[in-house]
């Protein structure tokens, strides 16, 4: 997980613990995975107003 300015460090630690333990699944939040080479297209899709929650960029 990479940071956010909206939550305290304790919130991030709890979120990581919940995901790592399997108590919370993040799979439904991931709209798609793209290779680094497709980053431009992925950004265009994410900014295009479609039903995109999160796009994971695989490096």
C-alpha positions, 0 to 999 in steps of 0.5 A, a space after each residue: 500500500 502506498 500513502 494517503 494524506 487523509 489517514 493517520 499512520 495507525 489507520 494504515 497499520 490497521 488496514 494493512 493488518 486487516 488485508 494481510 489477515 484476510 479479514 478484508 478483501 481488496 480484490 473488488 476494489 481493483 478495476 484492472 491490472 496493466 503493465 507499465 508499458 500501458 501506463 498512458 492508456 491506463 491513465 486515460 481510462 482512469 481519467 475518462 470517467 468510466 467505472 474505474 476504481 483502482 488500476 494496478 500498474 505492474 512493474 
